[in-house]
Amino acid sequence: MEFLIIGLVAGVLSGLFGIGGGVVIVPALIMVAHMKPETATGTSLASLLLPVGMLGAWHYYRNGFVEIAPAMWIAGGLVVGAWFGAYLALRLSAQDLQKVFSVFLVFVAGYLWLTAR
């Protein structure tokens, strides 16, 4: 049941803000399900495989809010980037991976806070 709740929360936030895996699912799996960071990351990636985002993207597309060419370029970058990120993550200790991830989240939160208009 905890995994369904994590998925529901991530789904709502993904639909609202375009976030889910790294910002919601991975931390939730670490904190709620007590997974190791690398297991949480791998589980998150597995759960986000197509067609999970399809329905949310379809709603945006029907309302004219999707640019196909940039989305395809981003998808291509994600394919290469996800492989490289996994390669790097599996070479870090669980503790170091969790620390690097938390620094990333603090940086993103600070940037968004300071640039909000």
Summary of the structure (lengths in Angstrom):
residues: 117
radius of gyration: 15.2
end to end distance: 38.5
largest distance: 43.9
contacts: 280
relative contact order: 0.09
helix: 78%
strand: 0%
